[in-house]
Amino acid sequence: MKRLCSSLALLSVATPLSFVTAAETATAGDVRKQPNIVFILTDDHAWQAISAYGDERKLISTPHIDRLAREGMRFDRCLVTNALCGPSRASILTGTYSHINGFVNNSNCRFDSSQPTFPKLLHAAGYQTAMIGKWHLETDPTGFDFWQIVPGQGIYYNPPMIRNGEPVATTGYVTDVITDVSIDWLQRRDKTKPFMLLSWQKAPHRSWEPALRDLDFDGGRQYAEPPTLFDDYSGRGPAVREQDMTIRHTLNEADLKLVPVKSMTDEQRRVWDDYYGPRNAAFQAANLQGDDFVRWKYQRYMHDYLACVRGVDDNVGRLLAYLGREGLLENTIIVYSSDQGFFLGEHGWFDKRWAFEESLRTPLIVRWPEVIKPGSINKDIVSTVDFAETFLDAAQVPVPARMQGRSLLPLFKGERPADWRTSYYYSYYEYPAFHRVQPHEVVVTDRYKLVHFFGKGNDYWELYDNAVDPREMSDVHGKMGYGDVQGQLGQELKRLRMELKVPAPIPSEWFGIDTQYPAHLKMPAPVEPRAP
């Protein structure tokens, strides 16, 4: 059974809260009408799969998300605190790191709902609040007038949901259903009050089951391979070699649509089988081996993942269309982000967890016409831990001093504070379940990453110079010419740990359950699809 993980969280919740007033966080003399807030959060949406970010592979066109960037601000360096679904969501809600809010891993933690969150504080300040979609924090949502969530990870087709504590059945595709319920709540809200809607999608999380309408969305396109698809992991330490998240070995038959999806109706299954059946038969007949087999897996993965992204983008368009019809686009902050980045074949991987760029960096696009100049691009280091303070500052609600982020409002206005962060702390704990990614902590700057792997067998350091090695293929720790950089980053890591109140040593219980796949979260066995 999952429990509230012991951490600094219990101490911080028990301590009376202090607040930073809205006047202290806002620009002097800045008096604003409280804006509405629509926060669209996806699960595992890589920035590489948003056309506004201009990935070199040009994987997909996302016109509706791109519209937000065209009419608002695109952030190019939004970093997560802990690239794992539950911990990242806990940090977003509380404005604190995992070691403060207590949700340090997915395998044996439950969210402590007694702690302050931005929805609770906005609700107390008179906002109507709703949480709809994927919650994934094990305890019920709090601070909301209305909530309707998928239990756990949720499923893509005909997803069971929980509405204000009661089970409800739904019919259809999960991305559509979450948007339907979001729009329905917006229609029924008290229109005399400001509102905050969290519309949090399941997609494009594993196992990447597209909407039926999108099964042939790309017309059989062959996607460009990332240059590191066949990374042999040389030049880096044992953690990179010992992981279990490769396209080659870890993707299973369910991921690759070689076994039936159980939650479909007969009619849904007929359409599904009409698409995948002939293609799976052709794959079986080809009897692919070795790298050719990996290439086939990569193409199937890209098709399915990107088709799920297509569904998300269409539903962003639906939500924007509703807000436009209701005249709500001017005084509404619309935020699009994901709980972390994702690997789309880079280093031969899927999933997240690492401090490598594809995982650490998440998309962030914000539209707010009253404040943000259209087409703005920001390259400062910002974070998902900043979201809570930003929403509270925008609503002119006092910010608890407990929170560890910073309001993004000055950046929205194109005003970079002189003391804005130039370094950033990242941590990851869950090991070995899932995917055997070694626990690590990192200090990140605009150029370097100093990585400390620790616990359960390995304890060593790596250094990456992203200016000369943007694909992060070579560890330069201990190499000639990097001594001063290592020393400076080591001191900065110590400073950040002290500033953020990171305990030393890291408690071993934070690593979670010591099995690869805990029984209560068991995924299908990672077996190779059989070829005759």
C-alpha positions as CSV (number, residue, x, y, z in Angstrom):
1,M,0.0,0.0,0.0
2,K,1.3,3.5,-0.8
3,R,1.9,5.9,2.0
4,L,2.8,9.4,2.6
5,C,6.6,9.4,2.1
6,S,8.5,10.7,5.1
7,S,10.5,13.8,4.1
8,L,10.9,17.5,5.0
9,A,7.2,17.8,3.9
10,L,5.8,16.8,7.3
11,L,7.9,19.4,9.1
12,S,7.0,22.2,6.6
13,V,3.3,21.4,6.8
14,A,3.3,21.4,10.6
15,T,5.0,24.8,10.6
16,P,2.7,27.9,10.5
17,L,2.7,29.3,7.0
18,S,4.2,32.7,6.2
19,F,3.3,34.6,3.1
20,V,4.8,36.9,0.6
21,T,2.2,39.5,-0.3
22,A,1.0,40.1,-3.8
23,A,2.2,43.7,-3.5
24,E,5.7,42.3,-2.9
25,T,5.6,40.1,-6.0
26,A,4.0,42.4,-8.4
27,T,5.5,45.5,-10.1
28,A,4.9,48.6,-8.0
29,G,1.6,50.3,-8.9
30,D,0.4,47.3,-10.9
31,V,-3.3,46.9,-10.2
32,R,-4.9,44.3,-12.4
33,K,-8.3,42.6,-12.8
34,Q,-8.0,39.0,-11.6
35,P,-7.5,36.9,-14.8
36,N,-9.1,33.6,-15.5
37,I,-6.7,30.7,-15.7
38,V,-6.8,27.7,-18.1
39,F,-3.9,25.3,-17.5
40,I,-3.6,22.5,-20.0
41,L,-1.1,19.9,-18.8
42,T,-0.2,16.9,-20.9
43,D,1.7,13.8,-19.8
44,D,5.0,13.1,-21.5
45,H,4.6,15.6,-24.3
46,A,8.1,16.2,-25.7
47,W,9.0,19.6,-26.9
48,Q,10.4,18.0,-30.0
49,A,6.8,17.0,-30.9
50,I,5.5,20.6,-31.0
51,S,6.1,22.3,-34.3
52,A,6.5,25.8,-32.7
53,Y,9.7,24.5,-31.2
54,G,11.2,23.6,-34.6
55,D,12.7,20.2,-34.0
56,E,15.1,19.2,-36.8
57,R,13.1,16.1,-37.7
58,K,9.9,18.1,-38.2
59,L,7.9,15.3,-36.6
60,I,4.5,16.8,-36.5
61,S,2.5,20.0,-37.2
62,T,0.6,21.2,-34.1
63,P,-1.3,24.3,-35.3
64,H,-3.4,24.9,-32.3
65,I,-0.6,24.7,-29.8
66,D,1.5,26.8,-32.2
67,R,-1.3,29.4,-32.1
68,L,-0.7,29.8,-28.4
69,A,3.0,30.5,-29.1
70,R,2.2,32.9,-32.0
71,E,-0.2,34.9,-29.8
72,G,1.8,34.5,-26.6
73,M,5.3,33.5,-25.3
74,R,7.3,30.3,-25.9
75,F,9.7,29.4,-23.2
76,D,12.8,27.5,-24.5
77,R,14.4,26.5,-21.2
78,C,11.6,25.3,-18.9
79,L,13.1,22.6,-16.6
80,V,11.4,20.2,-14.4
81,T,12.3,19.4,-10.8
82,N,12.0,15.6,-11.1
83,A,11.2,14.1,-14.5
84,L,8.5,11.6,-13.3
85,C,4.7,12.1,-13.6
86,G,3.6,12.1,-9.9
87,P,6.6,14.0,-8.5
88,S,6.4,16.6,-11.2
89,R,2.7,17.2,-10.6
90,A,3.2,17.5,-6.9
91,S,5.9,20.2,-7.6
92,I,3.6,22.0,-9.9
93,L,0.7,22.1,-7.4
94,T,2.8,23.1,-4.4
95,G,5.6,25.2,-5.9
96,T,8.1,23.0,-4.0
97,Y,10.6,20.3,-4.8
98,S,9.9,16.6,-4.1
99,H,11.9,16.6,-0.9
100,I,9.6,19.3,0.5
101,N,6.2,18.1,-0.7
102,G,7.0,14.5,0.0
103,F,6.0,13.0,-3.4
104,V,9.5,11.7,-4.4
105,N,8.6,8.7,-6.6
106,N,5.7,6.9,-8.3
107,S,6.1,3.5,-6.6
108,N,5.4,4.0,-2.9
109,C,4.2,7.6,-2.4
110,R,0.8,9.3,-1.9
111,F,0.3,13.0,-2.1
112,D,-0.1,14.8,1.3
113,S,-3.2,16.8,0.5
114,S,-3.0,18.8,3.8
115,Q,-0.2,21.0,2.3
116,P,-0.9,24.3,0.6
117,T,-1.4,24.3,-3.2
118,F,-2.2,27.1,-5.6
119,P,-5.7,25.7,-6.3
120,K,-6.5,25.8,-2.6
121,L,-5.2,29.4,-2.3
122,L,-7.1,30.6,-5.4
123,H,-10.3,28.9,-4.2
124,A,-9.9,30.6,-0.9
125,A,-9.5,33.9,-2.7
126,G,-12.8,33.5,-4.6
127,Y,-11.9,31.6,-7.7
128,Q,-14.1,28.8,-9.0
129,T,-11.7,25.9,-9.5
130,A,-11.9,22.6,-11.4
131,M,-9.6,19.7,-11.9
132,I,-10.4,17.5,-14.9
133,G,-8.3,14.6,-16.3
134,K,-5.2,12.9,-15.1
135,W,-4.3,13.5,-11.4
136,H,-2.0,10.5,-10.6
137,L,-1.3,11.5,-7.0
138,E,-3.1,8.6,-5.2
139,T,-5.2,10.9,-2.9
140,D,-8.3,12.8,-4.0
141,P,-7.9,16.3,-5.4
142,T,-8.5,19.1,-2.8
143,G,-9.1,22.8,-3.3
144,F,-11.6,22.3,-6.2
145,D,-15.3,23.1,-6.5
146,F,-15.5,20.3,-9.1
147,W,-13.2,17.4,-10.0
148,Q,-13.4,14.5,-12.4
149,I,-10.3,12.4,-12.8
150,V,-9.1,9.2,-14.4
151,P,-8.0,6.7,-11.7
152,G,-4.2,6.1,-11.7
153,Q,-2.8,6.3,-15.2
154,G,-6.2,6.1,-16.8
155,I,-6.9,4.3,-20.1
156,Y,-7.3,5.6,-23.6
157,Y,-10.7,4.1,-24.6
158,N,-13.9,4.4,-22.7
159,P,-12.1,5.5,-19.5
160,P,-13.6,5.0,-16.1
161,M,-13.5,8.3,-14.1
162,I,-14.2,9.5,-10.6
163,R,-16.4,12.6,-10.3
164,N,-16.2,14.3,-6.9
165,G,-15.5,11.0,-5.3
166,E,-18.1,8.9,-7.2
167,P,-17.3,6.5,-10.1
168,V,-18.7,7.4,-13.5
169,A,-18.5,5.6,-16.8
170,T,-17.6,7.4,-20.0
171,T,-17.7,6.4,-23.7
172,G,-15.1,7.6,-26.2
173,Y,-11.5,8.6,-26.5
174,V,-9.9,9.9,-23.3
175,T,-8.5,13.1,-24.8
176,D,-11.9,14.0,-26.2
177,V,-13.7,13.0,-23.0
178,I,-11.4,15.2,-20.8
179,T,-12.0,18.2,-23.1
180,D,-15.8,17.5,-23.2
181,V,-16.0,17.6,-19.4
182,S,-13.8,20.7,-19.3
183,I,-16.0,22.6,-21.7
184,D,-19.1,21.4,-19.9
185,W,-17.8,22.7,-16.6
186,L,-16.9,26.1,-18.2
187,Q,-20.5,26.3,-19.5
188,R,-22.0,25.6,-16.1
189,R,-19.7,27.8,-14.0
190,D,-20.8,30.9,-12.1
191,K,-20.0,33.6,-14.6
192,T,-19.8,36.3,-12.0
193,K,-16.5,34.9,-10.6
194,P,-13.0,34.3,-12.0
195,F,-12.2,30.7,-12.7
196,M,-9.3,28.4,-12.8
197,L,-9.5,25.2,-14.9
198,L,-6.9,22.5,-14.8
199,S,-7.5,20.4,-18.0
200,W,-4.9,17.7,-17.6
201,Q,-4.6,15.2,-20.4
202,K,-3.5,11.6,-20.2
203,A,-2.0,11.7,-23.7
204,P,0.6,11.1,-25.0
205,H,1.6,8.8,-22.2
206,R,2.5,5.1,-22.8
207,S,1.0,3.0,-24.4
208,W,0.3,5.6,-27.0
209,E,-3.1,4.5,-28.3
210,P,-4.3,6.9,-31.0
211,A,-7.9,8.1,-31.6
212,L,-9.5,6.0,-34.3
213,R,-9.8,9.1,-36.5
214,D,-6.0,9.5,-36.4
215,L,-4.9,6.0,-37.1
216,D,-3.8,7.0,-40.7
217,F,-3.1,10.6,-39.9
218,D,0.4,10.5,-41.3
219,G,-0.3,8.5,-44.4
220,G,2.4,5.9,-43.6
221,R,5.1,8.5,-43.3
222,Q,8.7,7.2,-42.6
223,Y,10.1,9.4,-39.8
224,A,13.6,10.7,-39.8
225,E,15.7,8.8,-37.2
226,P,17.5,10.8,-34.5
227,P,21.3,10.8,-34.9
228,T,21.6,8.9,-31.6
229,L,19.1,6.2,-32.2
230,F,21.9,3.6,-32.1
231,D,23.9,5.1,-29.3
232,D,26.3,2.5,-27.9
233,Y,26.6,4.4,-24.6
234,S,30.4,4.6,-24.7
235,G,32.0,7.7,-23.2
236,R,29.6,7.7,-20.2
237,G,29.4,5.8,-17.0
238,P,27.5,2.7,-16.0
239,A,24.1,4.3,-15.3
240,V,23.6,5.1,-18.9
241,R,24.4,1.5,-19.9
242,E,22.4,-0.2,-17.2
243,Q,19.0,1.4,-17.7
244,D,16.0,-0.5,-19.1
245,M,14.2,2.0,-21.3
246,T,15.4,1.2,-24.8
247,I,13.4,0.9,-28.0
248,R,15.5,-2.1,-28.8
249,H,14.8,-4.2,-25.6
250,T,12.1,-2.6,-23.5
251,L,9.2,-1.8,-25.8
252,N,6.7,-4.6,-25.5
253,E,3.9,-6.1,-27.6
254,A,1.2,-3.9,-26.1
255,D,3.3,-0.8,-26.8
256,L,3.7,-1.9,-30.4
257,K,0.0,-2.7,-30.9
258,L,0.7,-6.4,-31.5
259,V,-1.8,-7.5,-28.9
260,P,-5.5,-6.4,-28.6
261,V,-6.5,-3.3,-26.5
262,K,-9.0,-4.7,-23.9
263,S,-11.1,-1.6,-23.2
264,M,-12.6,-1.1,-26.7
265,T,-16.1,-1.7,-27.8
266,D,-16.7,-4.2,-30.7
267,E,-17.1,-1.3,-33.2
268,Q,-14.0,0.5,-32.0
269,R,-12.0,-2.8,-32.2
270,R,-13.2,-3.4,-35.8
271,V,-11.8,0.0,-36.9
272,W,-8.6,-0.6,-34.9
273,D,-8.0,-4.1,-36.3
274,D,-8.7,-2.9,-39.9
275,Y,-5.8,-0.5,-39.5
276,Y,-3.2,-2.5,-37.5
277,G,-4.1,-6.0,-38.7
278,P,-2.6,-5.8,-42.2
279,R,0.4,-3.8,-41.0
280,N,1.1,-6.3,-38.3
281,A,0.9,-9.1,-40.7
282,A,3.4,-7.4,-43.0
283,F,5.7,-7.0,-40.0
284,Q,5.5,-10.7,-39.1
285,A,6.2,-11.7,-42.7
286,A,9.3,-9.5,-42.9
287,N,11.0,-11.4,-40.1
288,L,13.1,-8.3,-39.1
289,Q,16.2,-8.8,-37.1
290,G,18.8,-6.6,-35.3
291,D,18.9,-2.9,-36.3
292,D,16.2,-3.4,-38.9
293,F,13.9,-4.6,-36.1
294,V,14.8,-1.5,-34.0
295,R,14.0,0.7,-37.0
296,W,10.6,-0.8,-37.4
297,K,9.9,-0.4,-33.7
298,Y,11.0,3.3,-33.9
299,Q,8.6,3.9,-36.8
300,R,5.7,2.3,-35.0
301,Y,6.5,4.2,-31.8
302,M,6.6,7.5,-33.7
303,H,3.3,6.9,-35.5
304,D,1.5,6.0,-32.3
305,Y,3.0,8.7,-30.1
306,L,2.5,11.4,-32.6
307,A,-1.0,10.4,-33.4
308,C,-1.8,10.9,-29.7
309,V,-0.2,14.3,-29.9
310,R,-2.4,15.0,-32.9
311,G,-5.4,14.3,-30.7
312,V,-4.2,16.6,-28.0
313,D,-3.6,19.4,-30.5
314,D,-7.1,19.1,-31.9
315,N,-8.6,19.3,-28.5
316,V,-6.5,22.4,-27.6
317,G,-8.2,23.8,-30.7
318,R,-11.6,22.8,-29.4
319,L,-11.0,24.5,-26.0
320,L,-9.7,27.7,-27.7
321,A,-12.7,27.8,-30.0
322,Y,-15.0,27.6,-27.0
323,L,-13.1,30.4,-25.1
324,G,-13.3,32.5,-28.2
325,R,-17.0,32.1,-28.7
326,E,-17.6,33.1,-25.0
327,G,-15.4,36.1,-25.3
328,L,-12.9,34.7,-22.7
329,L,-9.6,35.0,-24.6
330,E,-8.6,38.4,-23.5
331,N,-8.6,38.1,-19.7
332,T,-7.6,34.5,-19.5
333,I,-4.1,33.1,-19.0
334,I,-3.8,30.0,-21.1
335,V,-0.8,27.8,-20.2
336,Y,0.3,24.8,-22.2
337,S,2.9,22.5,-20.7
338,S,3.8,18.9,-19.8
339,D,4.8,17.2,-16.6
340,Q,8.2,16.5,-18.2
341,G,9.9,16.0,-21.5
342,F,10.3,12.7,-23.3
343,F,12.7,10.7,-25.4
344,L,11.6,10.1,-29.0
345,G,14.3,7.7,-29.9
346,E,17.3,9.9,-28.8
347,H,19.9,7.6,-27.3
348,G,17.7,4.7,-28.4
349,W,15.3,5.6,-25.6
350,F,11.6,6.3,-24.8
351,D,10.4,7.5,-21.4
352,K,12.0,10.3,-19.3
353,R,13.7,10.4,-15.8
354,W,17.2,11.5,-16.9
355,A,18.7,15.0,-16.6
356,F,19.5,14.8,-20.3
357,E,17.9,17.6,-22.3
358,E,15.0,15.7,-23.9
359,S,13.7,14.6,-20.4
360,L,14.7,17.6,-18.3
361,R,13.3,20.2,-20.6
362,T,9.5,20.5,-21.0
363,P,7.4,22.7,-23.2
364,L,5.9,25.8,-21.8
365,I,3.7,28.2,-23.8
366,V,1.7,31.0,-22.3
367,R,-0.9,33.2,-23.8
368,W,-2.1,36.3,-22.0
369,P,-2.9,39.2,-24.3
370,E,-3.2,41.8,-21.6
371,V,0.4,41.2,-20.5
372,I,2.4,39.2,-23.1
373,K,3.5,40.5,-26.4
374,P,2.5,38.1,-29.2
375,G,5.3,36.0,-30.7
376,S,7.6,36.4,-27.7
377,I,10.4,33.9,-27.0
378,N,12.1,33.5,-23.6
379,K,15.4,31.7,-23.2
380,D,15.8,32.1,-19.4
381,I,15.9,29.1,-17.1
382,V,12.4,28.8,-15.8
383,S,10.7,25.8,-14.1
384,T,7.5,24.0,-13.4
385,V,8.2,24.9,-9.7
386,D,7.5,28.5,-10.8
387,F,3.9,27.8,-11.9
388,A,2.2,28.0,-8.5
389,E,3.8,31.4,-7.7
390,T,3.0,32.7,-11.2
391,F,-0.7,31.9,-10.9
392,L,-1.0,33.3,-7.4
393,D,0.9,36.5,-8.4
394,A,-1.3,36.9,-11.5
395,A,-4.4,36.6,-9.3
396,Q,-2.9,39.0,-6.7
397,V,-3.1,36.3,-4.0
398,P,-0.4,36.1,-1.3
399,V,2.3,33.5,-1.9
400,P,3.4,31.2,0.9
401,A,7.1,31.7,1.8
402,R,7.3,27.8,1.7
403,M,7.2,27.9,-2.1
404,Q,10.5,27.5,-3.9
405,G,9.8,28.9,-7.3
406,R,9.5,32.5,-8.7
407,S,6.7,34.3,-10.4
408,L,7.1,34.5,-14.2
409,L,5.2,37.7,-14.4
410,P,8.2,39.9,-15.0
411,L,9.3,37.6,-17.8
412,F,5.8,37.8,-19.3
413,K,6.4,41.5,-19.6
414,G,9.8,41.2,-21.1
415,E,11.5,42.3,-18.0
416,R,14.2,40.0,-16.7
417,P,15.0,40.6,-13.0
418,A,18.7,41.2,-12.4
419,D,18.8,38.3,-9.9
420,W,17.0,35.8,-12.1
421,R,18.4,32.2,-11.8
422,T,21.4,31.2,-13.8
423,S,21.7,27.7,-12.4
424,Y,19.2,25.1,-11.5
425,Y,18.9,22.0,-9.3
426,Y,17.4,18.8,-10.5
427,S,17.0,15.4,-8.8
428,Y,15.6,12.0,-9.5
429,Y,15.2,9.1,-7.0
430,E,13.1,6.1,-8.2
431,Y,15.2,3.0,-8.6
432,P,15.1,0.3,-9.8
433,A,11.4,0.5,-10.6
434,F,10.7,1.5,-13.2
435,H,13.4,1.4,-16.0
436,R,16.5,1.1,-13.7
437,V,17.5,4.8,-14.0
438,Q,20.1,5.4,-11.4
439,P,19.2,8.1,-8.8
440,H,21.0,11.4,-9.5
441,E,21.2,15.0,-8.7
442,V,22.3,17.7,-11.1
443,V,23.3,21.4,-11.3
444,V,22.4,22.9,-14.6
445,T,23.5,26.1,-16.3
446,D,23.0,27.5,-19.8
447,R,26.0,25.5,-20.9
448,Y,26.9,22.8,-18.4
449,K,25.4,19.9,-16.4
450,L,27.3,18.4,-13.5
451,V,25.7,15.1,-12.6
452,H,26.1,13.1,-9.4
453,F,24.9,9.5,-9.6
454,F,24.4,8.0,-6.1
455,G,22.9,5.1,-4.2
456,K,22.5,1.3,-4.7
457,G,25.9,0.5,-6.2
458,N,27.1,3.5,-8.2
459,D,28.5,6.7,-6.8
460,Y,30.3,8.9,-9.4
461,W,30.2,12.1,-11.3
462,E,29.7,13.2,-14.9
463,L,30.0,16.6,-16.7
464,Y,28.4,17.6,-20.0
465,D,29.4,20.6,-22.0
466,N,26.3,21.4,-24.1
467,A,28.0,24.0,-26.1
468,V,30.4,21.5,-27.8
469,D,28.3,18.4,-27.2
470,P,24.6,19.3,-27.6
471,R,23.5,15.7,-27.9
472,E,25.2,14.8,-24.6
473,M,27.3,11.9,-25.8
474,S,30.5,12.5,-23.9
475,D,31.3,12.8,-20.2
476,V,34.1,15.3,-19.8
477,H,34.4,15.0,-16.0
478,G,38.1,14.9,-15.1
479,K,39.1,15.9,-18.7
480,M,41.8,18.5,-19.4
481,G,40.5,22.1,-19.4
482,Y,37.4,21.4,-17.2
483,G,38.9,21.5,-13.7
484,D,37.8,25.1,-12.9
485,V,34.3,24.4,-14.3
486,Q,34.0,21.3,-12.2
487,G,35.0,23.1,-9.0
488,Q,32.7,26.0,-9.6
489,L,29.7,23.7,-10.4
490,G,30.5,21.6,-7.4
491,Q,30.3,24.7,-5.1
492,E,27.1,25.8,-6.9
493,L,25.5,22.4,-6.3
494,K,26.3,22.7,-2.6
495,R,24.8,26.2,-2.5
496,L,21.6,25.1,-4.2
497,R,21.2,22.1,-1.9
498,M,21.5,24.3,1.1
499,E,19.2,27.0,-0.3
500,L,16.5,24.3,-1.2
501,K,16.9,22.4,2.0
502,V,17.9,19.1,0.4
503,P,18.7,16.5,3.1
504,A,22.0,14.8,3.3
505,P,22.3,11.9,2.9
506,I,19.3,11.2,0.6
507,P,17.0,8.7,2.5
508,S,17.1,5.3,0.8
509,E,13.3,5.0,1.2
510,W,13.0,7.6,-1.5
511,F,14.2,5.1,-4.1
512,G,10.8,3.4,-3.8
513,I,10.0,-0.3,-4.1
514,D,13.1,-2.4,-4.7
515,T,11.7,-4.4,-7.7
516,Q,11.6,-3.7,-11.4
517,Y,7.8,-3.7,-11.7
518,P,5.8,-3.5,-8.4
519,A,2.8,-5.7,-8.5
520,H,0.3,-2.9,-8.1
521,L,1.8,-0.9,-11.0
522,K,2.7,-3.9,-13.2
523,M,3.2,-3.1,-16.9
524,P,3.1,-5.9,-19.6
525,A,6.3,-7.9,-19.5
526,P,9.0,-6.3,-21.7
527,V,9.3,-9.1,-24.2
528,E,10.4,-8.9,-27.8
529,P,7.6,-9.3,-30.4
530,R,7.8,-12.7,-32.0
531,A,8.7,-12.9,-35.6
532,P,8.2,-16.3,-37.4
